[in-house]
């Protein structure tokens, strides 16, 4: 609480150094903590995204390797084992269709996962309805046909209310050995036509793009885990910041505000009661506080000494003035007595000058008793009166009298 700048004595409240310092430290801690938490949360989201991308790449490579194994190793070995058996009309998708095998493996795998992922070798007019492309996948397949250089795309999108990492890329291209099943229904095995019908995934040519591989790795739970960890980190960091804030508050009160209080209190007492000039404070423990205390004490003592010296000089000067005034009063009384008892008529007057600077009249300011007797006019009549008005009955020519005695 301090006096206002106008010195009216009205108190105004201001934040002390303790409050200001605490607020500044608290604000710095909060900003630094919020920045650190935001950085950690963003990094965890990026890490979750990287892990999802790595997982999608692993799934893709694994399934492509499964395709290769079925087409290059398993099917040729089974056909070789069958030898001369008539298999022209037979169809068993469990070993004759690598896409079927991948779909079944995916079904078994995701059934055991806590966070299942989406995998589809999507196609337009797919042989199995479960492989039929959705709107997003169909648009990507059309883009693949228009742009042969496009291989794939990775995006983060929301589908079915879930945030996912969408990885979609170019899939299988129809080879000439696959035309038996994908050219016309008449050439396809009877078992295949019986299972899937004569219309799905037929009428294709060698080199045609058959499918695209679509993988969706859920991010909602991964981001939720990152956010949960961030909340826990925030709570822990907040606790640490509170401990640090409390420690710094105690330290600044002990090392800064505490040593300043005696100086502040003494300065306020001196400001409200100048008689307390000369008071001193104890030295602080730190070099800075000791220096400040010494300077304050020196200033207080010096001001006290100067104030006493000034008061002494004022008293001395007052005594001198009073003595001089008495002497002046005595001298003035002596001159007044002499003026009053002179035998000669004497008057004090103020000369009135014309524009040329010549005396044209008198205004009487004072007159002695002899002047009253000489003129026959009382002092009350003379003082403030003009000679041209008062003297015509006394002198024959007042103007001549004024010119003569006007110096």
C-alpha positions in Angstrom: 0.0 0.0 0.0 1.5 3.3 -1.1 0.5 7.0 -1.4 -0.7 8.2 -4.8 1.6 10.2 -7.1 -0.4 13.4 -6.3 0.5 13.2 -2.6 -3.2 13.4 -1.6 -2.7 10.8 1.1 -5.1 8.4 -0.5 -3.8 4.9 -0.3 -3.6 2.7 -3.5 -2.8 -1.0 -3.4 0.0 -2.4 -5.5 1.4 -5.9 -5.9 4.6 -6.3 -4.0 7.8 -7.9 -5.3 6.8 -11.2 -3.7 3.5 -11.4 -5.5 5.0 -10.2 -8.8 7.9 -12.7 -8.6 5.6 -15.6 -7.7 3.2 -14.8 -10.6 6.1 -14.5 -13.0 7.7 -17.8 -11.9 4.3 -19.5 -11.9 3.6 -18.2 -15.4 7.0 -19.4 -16.7 6.5 -22.8 -15.1 3.0 -23.1 -16.6 4.1 -22.1 -20.1 7.1 -24.3 -20.0 5.1 -27.2 -18.7 2.3 -26.8 -21.2 4.9 -26.6 -24.0 6.7 -29.7 -22.8 3.4 -31.6 -22.5 2.3 -30.5 -25.9 5.7 -31.6 -27.4 5.5 -35.0 -25.7 1.9 -35.5 -26.8 2.7 -34.6 -30.4 5.8 -36.8 -30.4 3.7 -39.7 -29.0 1.2 -39.2 -31.8 4.0 -39.2 -34.3 5.4 -42.3 -32.8 2.0 -44.1 -32.8 1.7 -43.1 -36.5 5.2 -44.5 -37.2 4.4 -47.7 -35.4 1.1 -48.0 -37.4 3.0 -47.5 -40.7 5.6 -50.1 -39.7 2.8 -52.5 -38.8 1.0 -52.0 -42.0 4.3 -52.5 -44.0 4.9 -55.7 -42.1 1.4 -57.0 -42.8 1.7 -56.1 -46.4 5.1 -57.8 -46.8 3.9 -60.9 -45.0 0.8 -61.3 -47.1 2.7 -60.7 -50.3 5.2 -63.4 -49.2 2.3 -65.7 -48.6 1.0 -65.1 -52.1 4.4 -65.9 -53.5 4.7 -69.1 -51.5 1.2 -70.3 -52.5 1.7 -69.5 -56.2 5.3 -70.6 -56.6 5.7 -73.4 -54.1 2.5 -74.9 -52.8 0.3 -75.1 -55.9 3.0 -76.5 -58.2 3.9 -79.1 -55.6 0.3 -80.1 -55.1 -0.3 -80.4 -58.9 2.9 -82.5 -59.2 1.7 -84.8 -56.4 -1.7 -85.3 -58.1 0.2 -86.4 -61.2 -2.1 -87.7 -63.9 -5.3 -87.2 -61.9 -8.0 -85.3 -63.8 -8.2 -81.9 -62.0 -9.5 -79.9 -64.9 -12.9 -79.4 -63.4 -11.8 -79.4 -59.7 -11.4 -76.3 -57.6 -10.3 -76.1 -54.0 -9.8 -72.5 -52.9 -8.0 -73.6 -49.7 -4.8 -74.2 -51.8 -5.7 -73.1 -55.3 -6.5 -69.4 -54.4 -3.8 -67.4 -52.6 -6.3 -64.6 -52.0 -8.7 -67.0 -50.3 -5.8 -68.3 -48.1 -4.8 -64.7 -47.2 -8.4 -63.9 -46.3 -8.8 -66.9 -44.0 -5.4 -66.3 -42.3 -6.5 -62.7 -41.7 -9.7 -63.9 -40.2 -8.0 -66.3 -37.8 -5.4 -63.7 -36.8 -7.7 -60.8 -36.1 -9.9 -63.0 -34.0 -7.1 -63.2 -31.5 -6.1 -59.6 -31.5 -7.2 -57.0 -29.0 -7.0 -54.3 -31.7 -7.8 -55.9 -35.0 -6.8 -54.3 -38.3 -8.5 -54.1 -41.6 -7.0 -55.9 -44.6 -8.5 -56.4 -48.0 -7.2 -57.2 -51.4 -10.0 -55.1 -53.0 -11.2 -55.3 -56.5 -14.1 -54.2 -58.7 -16.4 -57.2 -59.4 -14.3 -59.3 -57.1 -14.8 -63.1 -57.1 -15.6 -63.1 -53.4 -18.0 -60.4 -52.1 -15.8 -59.9 -49.1 -13.1 -58.5 -51.4 -15.4 -56.1 -53.2 -13.9 -52.5 -53.1 -15.7 -49.8 -51.2 -16.1 -46.3 -52.5 -12.7 -45.1 -51.3 -11.0 -48.2 -52.7 -12.9 -48.1 -55.9 -11.7 -44.5 -56.5 -8.1 -45.5 -55.8 -8.4 -48.4 -58.3 -9.7 -46.0 -60.9 -6.7 -43.6 -60.2 -4.3 -46.6 -60.5 -5.7 -47.4 -64.0 -5.3 -43.7 -65.1 -1.8 -43.4 -63.6 0.4 -46.4 -64.1 3.2 -44.7 -62.1 1.2 -44.5 -59.0 2.1 -47.3 -56.5 0.3 -46.3 -53.3 -0.8 -43.8 -50.8 -0.7 -43.4 -47.0 -3.2 -41.1 -45.3 -4.9 -40.6 -41.9 -8.7 -40.7 -42.2 -11.8 -41.3 -40.3 -14.0 -44.2 -41.4 -16.9 -45.7 -39.5 -16.3 -43.2 -36.8 -12.7 -44.4 -36.2 -9.4 -42.7 -36.9 -7.2 -45.0 -38.9 -4.0 -45.0 -40.9 -5.1 -45.9 -44.4 -2.4 -47.6 -46.5 -3.5 -48.6 -50.0 -1.3 -49.6 -52.9 -1.2 -51.4 -56.2 -1.9 -55.1 -55.9 -1.7 -58.1 -58.3 -1.6 -57.9 -62.1 -3.2 -60.7 -64.0 -0.7 -63.1 -65.5 -1.3 -65.4 -68.5 -1.4 -68.5 -66.3 -4.4 -67.0 -64.4 -6.5 -66.6 -67.6 -8.1 -70.0 -67.2 -9.9 -68.8 -64.1 -10.4 -65.2 -65.2 -11.0 -65.3 -68.9 -14.4 -66.9 -69.6 -16.6 -69.1 -67.4 -16.4 -71.9 -70.0 -12.7 -72.2 -69.5 -12.8 -72.0 -65.7 -13.0 -75.1 -63.5 -16.5 -76.3 -62.9 -16.0 -76.2 -59.2 -15.0 -72.5 -59.3 -18.0 -71.5 -61.3 -20.2 -73.6 -59.0 -18.8 -71.8 -56.0 -18.6 -68.2 -57.2 -20.9 -68.1 -60.2 -20.2 -67.4 -63.9 -20.1 -63.6 -63.7 -17.7 -62.5 -61.0 -14.1 -61.7 -61.9 -14.2 -62.9 -65.5 -13.6 -61.4 -68.9 -10.1 -60.1 -67.9 -7.0 -59.8 -69.9 -3.3 -60.5 -69.1 -1.7 -57.4 -67.6 -4.9 -56.1 -66.2 -4.8 -54.7 -62.7 -6.7 -57.2 -60.5 -6.7 -55.6 -57.1 -5.3 -53.1 -54.7 -4.2 -53.9 -51.2 -6.1 -51.9 -48.5 -4.9 -51.8 -44.9 -6.4 -49.8 -42.1 -4.5 -49.7 -38.8 -6.7 -48.2 -36.0 -5.2 -45.0 -34.5 -8.0 -44.0 -32.1 -6.8 -46.4 -29.3 -3.2 -45.6 -30.0 -3.8 -41.9 -29.8 -6.1 -42.4 -26.7 -3.2 -44.3 -25.0 -0.9 -41.4 -25.9 -3.4 -38.9 -24.5 -3.8 -41.0 -21.3 0.0 -41.1 -20.9 0.0 -37.3 -21.5 -2.5 -36.8 -18.8 -0.5 -38.9 -16.4 2.6 -37.0 -17.4 0.8 -33.7 -16.9 -0.3 -34.7 -13.4 3.3 -35.7 -12.6 4.8 -32.6 -14.1 2.2 -30.5 -12.4 3.2 -32.0 -9.1 6.9 -31.3 -9.8 6.1 -27.8 -10.9 4.1 -27.2 -7.6 7.1 -28.5 -5.6 9.5 -26.3 -7.6 7.1 -23.3 -7.3 6.8 -23.8 -3.5 10.6 -24.2 -3.2 11.3 -21.0 -5.2 8.6 -19.2 -3.3 10.2 -20.1 0.0 13.6 -19.2 -1.3 12.7 -15.8 -2.6 10.8 -15.0 0.6 13.8 -16.1 2.6 16.5 -14.6 0.5 14.9 -11.6 -1.1 11.5 -10.5 0.4 12.5 -11.2 4.0 15.6 -9.1 4.1 13.8 -6.3 2.3 11.0 -6.1 4.8 13.0 -4.2 7.5 14.2 -1.7 5.0 10.6 -1.3 3.6 9.1 -0.9 7.1 11.8 1.6 8.3 11.4 3.6 5.0 7.6 3.7 5.5 8.0 4.9 9.1 10.5 7.6 8.1 8.2 8.7 5.3 5.2 9.1 7.7 7.3 10.5 10.6 10.5 12.5 9.7 11.5 12.4 13.4 12.4 8.8 12.8 15.2 9.8 10.5 18.5 8.2 11.6 17.0 4.7 12.2 19.0 1.9 10.8 18.4 -1.7 9.8 20.5 -4.8 10.3 22.7 -6.1 7.5 21.4 -8.9 5.4 23.3 -12.2 5.0 23.9 -11.8 1.3 26.3 -9.3 -0.2 23.6 -7.5 -2.1 21.3 -7.1 0.9 24.2 -6.0 3.1 25.2 -3.4 0.5 21.6 -2.2 0.3 21.3 -2.1 4.1 24.6 -0.1 4.5 23.5 2.4 1.8 20.1 2.8 3.5 21.6 3.3 6.9 24.1 5.8 5.6 21.3 7.7 3.8 19.1 7.7 6.9 21.9 8.9 9.2 23.0 11.6 6.8 19.5 12.9 6.3 19.0 13.0 10.1 22.2 15.0 10.6 21.4 17.4 7.8 17.9 17.8 9.2 19.2 18.6 12.6 21.7 21.0 11.1 19.0 22.7 9.1 16.8 23.0 12.1 19.6 24.5 14.1 20.3 27.0 11.3 16.7 27.9 11.1 16.5 28.6 14.8 19.7 30.7 14.7 18.4 32.7 11.7 15.0 33.1 13.4 16.7 34.5 16.5 18.8 36.8 14.3 15.7 38.1 12.5 13.8 38.6 15.7 16.7 40.6 17.2 17.0 42.6 14.0 13.3 43.3 13.9 13.5 44.6 17.5 16.3 46.9 16.6 14.5 48.1 13.5 11.4 48.6 15.5 13.4 50.7 18.1 15.0 52.7 15.3 11.7 53.3 13.6 10.2 54.5 16.9 13.1 56.9 17.4 12.8 58.4 14.0 9.0 58.7 14.4 9.5 60.5 17.7 12.1 62.8 16.1 9.7 63.5 13.2 6.8 64.2 15.4 8.6 66.6 17.7 10.5 68.6 15.1 10.1 72.4 15.3 9.9 72.7 11.6 6.7 71.9 9.6 7.5 68.6 7.8 5.3 66.4 5.6 6.0 63.3 3.6 4.4 63.3 0.2 4.2 61.5 -3.2 4.8 63.7 -6.3 2.4 63.5 -9.1 4.1 64.1 -12.5 2.6 65.2 -15.8 3.5 63.6 -19.2 6.6 65.8 -19.5 7.8 64.6 -16.1 7.2 67.8 -14.3 5.6 67.9 -10.8 2.0 69.1 -10.9 0.7 68.0 -7.5 1.4 66.4 -4.2 -0.4 63.6 -2.3 0.4 63.8 1.4 1.4 60.6 3.0 2.4 61.8 6.5 2.7 65.1 8.4 4.1 66.2 11.8 2.4 68.3 14.4 4.3 71.5 13.3 2.9 71.0 9.8 -0.6 70.7 11.2 -0.1 74.0 13.1 1.5 75.7 10.1 -1.3 74.8 7.7 -4.2 74.7 10.2 -5.2 71.3 8.7 -5.5 68.1 10.7 -3.4 65.1 10.0 -6.5 63.1 9.0 -7.4 65.8 6.4 -3.8 66.0 5.0 -3.0 62.3 4.6 -4.3 61.2 1.2 -5.2 64.7 0.1 -3.8 66.6 -2.8 -1.8 69.9 -2.4 -3.8 71.7 -5.2 -7.0 71.0 -3.2 -5.7 71.7 0.3 -3.2 74.5 -0.1 -5.1 77.3 -2.0 -6.2 78.8 1.3 -2.8 78.6 2.8 -0.3 79.7 0.0 -1.0 82.3 -2.7 0.1 80.1 -5.6 0.0 76.4 -4.9 1.6 75.5 -8.3 4.6 77.8 -7.6 4.9 76.3 -4.2 4.8 72.8 -5.8 7.4 73.7 -8.4 9.6 75.2 -5.7 9.3 72.3 -3.2 8.7 69.5 -5.7 12.1 67.8 -5.6 
